[in-house]
């Protein structure tokens, strides 16, 4: 993962995520006063997204990472985080280790092993 520009990519992600959350509210409550305000916020967030894409001084690696982010599933990181909350500490550490290894280029192969219950 790139270190320089990571904050910009995170800000871009959070902008997209905020837009998705406001949009989700609108799907549930389309004709409310709050919904009308959220429509305004969504338009502002869309402007920020467009502006991000046109900054000529962004380093190419940051621009490429933002393009990947644009094409990715915005809810994926949240879904992974929510699942990790259900794990115990040892399982979380294992997941973090696996992610770190994948980021560093390691090829990870997961084998599923079924453990038989001695009582059955």
Residue frames as qw, qx, qy, qz and C-alpha x, y, z in Angstrom:
[[0.000, 0.889, 0.459, 0.000, 0.00, 0.00, 0.00],
 [0.366, 0.577, -0.050, 0.729, 1.17, 3.50, -0.64],
 [0.415, -0.471, -0.475, 0.617, 2.15, 5.61, 2.34],
 [0.039, -0.225, 0.062, 0.972, 2.20, 9.02, 0.69],
 [0.374, -0.068, -0.419, -0.824, -1.29, 10.16, -0.13],
 [0.253, -0.264, -0.926, 0.096, -2.98, 7.66, 2.15],
 [0.052, 0.413, 0.505, -0.756, -4.77, 10.45, 4.00],
 [0.337, 0.274, -0.284, -0.855, -6.17, 11.79, 0.72],
 [0.397, -0.044, -0.847, -0.351, -7.42, 8.34, -0.26],
 [0.165, -0.339, -0.828, 0.415, -9.01, 7.87, 3.16],
 [0.184, 0.386, 0.213, -0.879, -10.71, 11.27, 2.87],
 [0.395, 0.166, -0.562, -0.707, -11.98, 10.29, -0.57],
 [0.318, -0.175, -0.932, -0.020, -13.27, 6.97, 0.80],
 [0.052, -0.401, -0.671, 0.622, -15.07, 8.72, 3.67],
 [0.286, 0.296, -0.119, -0.904, -16.60, 11.22, 1.26],
 [0.454, 0.024, -0.738, -0.499, -17.98, 8.35, -0.83],
 [0.279, -0.244, -0.894, 0.252, -19.09, 6.46, 2.28],
 [0.108, 0.342, 0.412, -0.837, -20.91, 9.53, 3.63],
 [0.410, 0.193, -0.368, -0.812, -22.70, 9.94, 0.32],
 [0.433, -0.086, -0.871, -0.216, -23.80, 6.30, 0.46],
 [0.151, -0.304, -0.779, 0.527, -25.10, 6.68, 4.02],
 [0.259, 0.329, 0.136, -0.898, -27.11, 9.80, 3.13],
 [0.454, 0.130, -0.609, -0.637, -28.45, 7.99, 0.04],
 [0.300, -0.164, -0.935, 0.095, -29.43, 5.01, 2.17],
 [0.077, 0.363, 0.560, -0.741, -31.44, 7.28, 4.45],
 [0.360, 0.304, -0.198, -0.860, -33.14, 8.79, 1.40],
 [0.373, -0.012, -0.854, -0.363, -34.17, 5.36, 0.16],
 [0.231, -0.351, -0.854, 0.308, -35.99, 4.80, 3.46],
 [0.029, -0.736, -0.451, 0.504, -37.35, 8.35, 3.96],
 [0.445, 0.298, 0.430, 0.727, -37.50, 10.00, 0.53],
 [0.025, -0.692, -0.355, -0.628, -40.02, 12.78, 1.16],
 [0.530, -0.700, -0.360, 0.316, -38.95, 14.11, 4.55],
 [0.004, 0.994, -0.106, 0.040, -37.53, 17.50, 5.47],
 [0.553, -0.608, 0.522, 0.229, -34.32, 15.82, 6.62],
 [0.746, 0.233, 0.544, 0.306, -34.23, 13.90, 3.35],
 [0.388, 0.891, 0.150, 0.179, -34.37, 17.16, 1.41],
 [0.247, -0.894, 0.370, 0.065, -31.39, 18.42, 3.40],
 [0.710, -0.271, 0.602, 0.244, -29.54, 15.18, 2.72],
 [0.681, 0.606, 0.346, 0.224, -30.14, 15.66, -1.01],
 [0.126, 0.972, -0.172, 0.098, -28.26, 18.94, -0.74],
 [0.517, -0.649, 0.551, 0.096, -25.43, 17.22, 1.14],
 [0.814, 0.146, 0.522, 0.210, -25.26, 14.48, -1.50],
 [0.520, 0.822, 0.119, 0.198, -24.89, 17.07, -4.25],
 [0.134, -0.916, 0.373, -0.058, -22.06, 18.72, -2.31],
 [0.690, -0.374, 0.608, 0.120, -20.34, 15.36, -1.78],
 [0.773, 0.460, 0.385, 0.207, -20.69, 14.59, -5.50],
 [0.272, 0.944, -0.133, 0.133, -19.03, 17.93, -6.25],
 [0.420, -0.726, 0.543, 0.026, -16.15, 16.99, -3.92],
 [0.819, 0.020, 0.550, 0.160, -15.80, 13.62, -5.70],
 [0.630, 0.718, 0.196, 0.220, -15.64, 15.31, -9.11],
 [0.000, -0.955, 0.279, -0.102, -13.18, 17.89, -7.82],
 [0.682, -0.482, 0.538, 0.112, -10.94, 15.17, -6.37],
 [0.819, 0.263, 0.454, 0.233, -10.73, 13.52, -9.79],
 [0.494, 0.802, 0.130, 0.310, -9.61, 16.71, -11.52],
 [0.386, -0.871, 0.237, 0.190, -6.79, 17.82, -9.21],
 [0.731, 0.621, -0.263, 0.107, -3.84, 17.95, -11.63],
 [0.055, 0.718, -0.608, 0.334, -1.21, 18.08, -8.88],
 [0.871, -0.307, 0.303, -0.235, -2.16, 14.70, -7.37],
 [0.155, -0.485, 0.833, 0.218, 0.69, 12.22, -7.64],
 [0.579, 0.168, -0.622, -0.500, -0.09, 9.51, -10.20],
 [0.303, -0.023, -0.932, 0.199, 0.00, 6.73, -7.59],
 [0.188, 0.254, 0.582, -0.749, -2.62, 8.57, -5.49],
 [0.513, 0.294, -0.199, -0.781, -4.76, 9.21, -8.55],
 [0.501, 0.120, -0.817, -0.258, -4.59, 5.51, -9.50],
 [0.126, -0.133, -0.879, 0.441, -5.51, 4.44, -5.96],
 [0.342, 0.291, 0.319, -0.834, -8.48, 6.82, -5.99],
 [0.557, 0.226, -0.499, -0.624, -9.63, 5.35, -9.32],
 [0.368, -0.014, -0.928, 0.060, -9.48, 1.87, -7.78],
 [0.068, 0.223, 0.676, -0.699, -11.46, 3.18, -4.82],
 [0.455, 0.250, -0.075, -0.851, -14.08, 4.62, -7.17],
 [0.620, 0.150, -0.640, -0.430, -14.56, 1.24, -8.81],
 [0.235, 0.039, -0.917, 0.320, -14.63, -0.68, -5.53],
 [0.463, -0.594, -0.626, -0.204, -17.51, -1.61, -3.28],
 [0.053, -0.617, 0.258, -0.741, -17.81, 1.28, -0.83],
 [0.735, -0.492, 0.116, -0.453, -19.47, -0.89, 1.82],
 [0.867, 0.144, -0.454, 0.145, -16.88, -3.70, 1.69],
 [0.317, 0.345, -0.590, 0.657, -14.49, -2.27, 4.34],
 [0.477, -0.333, 0.297, -0.757, -17.38, -1.60, 6.70],
 [0.922, -0.072, -0.205, -0.319, -18.71, -5.14, 6.23],
 [0.721, 0.222, -0.550, 0.358, -15.27, -6.59, 7.00],
 [0.019, 0.378, -0.506, 0.775, -14.89, -4.39, 10.10],
 [0.697, -0.272, 0.110, -0.654, -18.32, -5.45, 11.38],
 [0.938, 0.013, -0.340, -0.067, -17.42, -9.12, 10.96],
 [0.507, 0.339, -0.570, 0.551, -14.09, -8.62, 12.72],
 [0.333, -0.450, 0.350, -0.751, -15.92, -7.25, 15.73],
 [0.901, -0.194, -0.039, -0.387, -17.51, -10.69, 16.17],
 [0.802, 0.250, -0.484, 0.247, -14.11, -12.40, 16.41],
 [0.705, -0.671, -0.059, 0.224, -12.12, -13.02, 19.56],
 [0.142, -0.896, 0.332, 0.258, -8.73, -11.32, 20.04],
 [0.537, -0.288, 0.715, 0.344, -6.70, -14.24, 18.69],
 [0.556, 0.525, 0.611, 0.206, -8.86, -14.46, 15.56],
 [0.182, 0.975, 0.070, -0.108, -8.53, -10.71, 14.97],
 [0.308, -0.727, 0.521, 0.325, -4.76, -10.94, 15.25],
 [0.597, 0.058, 0.736, 0.314, -4.77, -13.78, 12.72],
 [0.441, 0.784, 0.425, 0.099, -6.86, -11.74, 10.28],
 [0.022, -0.964, 0.175, 0.198, -4.57, -8.73, 10.71],
 [0.485, -0.458, 0.656, 0.352, -1.51, -10.92, 10.13],
 [0.594, 0.348, 0.676, 0.263, -3.04, -12.41, 6.97],
 [0.299, 0.928, 0.222, -0.007, -3.91, -8.98, 5.62],
 [0.211, -0.856, 0.381, 0.279, -0.41, -7.68, 6.32],
 [0.566, -0.192, 0.721, 0.352, 1.09, -10.68, 4.53],
 [0.528, 0.609, 0.561, 0.187, -1.16, -10.19, 1.49],
 [0.114, 0.985, 0.012, -0.130, -0.30, -6.49, 1.33],
 [0.316, -0.707, 0.550, 0.314, 3.39, -7.33, 1.36],
 [0.506, 0.502, -0.562, -0.420, 2.85, -9.61, -1.66],
 [0.245, -0.193, 0.938, -0.150, 2.71, -12.96, 0.11],
 [0.562, -0.050, -0.615, -0.551, 0.55, -15.60, -1.56],
 [0.394, -0.165, 0.689, -0.585, -1.88, -16.91, 1.06],
 [0.517, -0.077, -0.756, -0.394, -3.67, -20.23, 0.71],
 [0.500, -0.256, 0.476, -0.677, -6.45, -21.01, 3.17],
 [0.397, -0.023, -0.905, -0.152, -7.29, -24.62, 3.92],
 [0.631, -0.373, 0.082, -0.675, -10.53, -25.40, 5.66],
 [0.311, 0.115, -0.920, 0.207, -10.24, -28.10, 8.28],
 [0.665, -0.461, -0.237, -0.538, -13.31, -29.52, 9.94],
 [0.020, 0.311, -0.805, 0.505, -12.80, -30.35, 13.59],
 [0.579, -0.322, -0.700, -0.267, -14.98, -33.19, 14.79],
 [0.478, -0.555, 0.287, -0.618, -16.74, -32.73, 18.10],
 [0.152, 0.234, -0.937, 0.212, -15.66, -35.50, 20.47],
 [0.429, 0.104, 0.633, -0.637, -19.19, -35.69, 21.91],
 [0.733, 0.391, -0.038, -0.556, -20.73, -36.74, 18.56]]
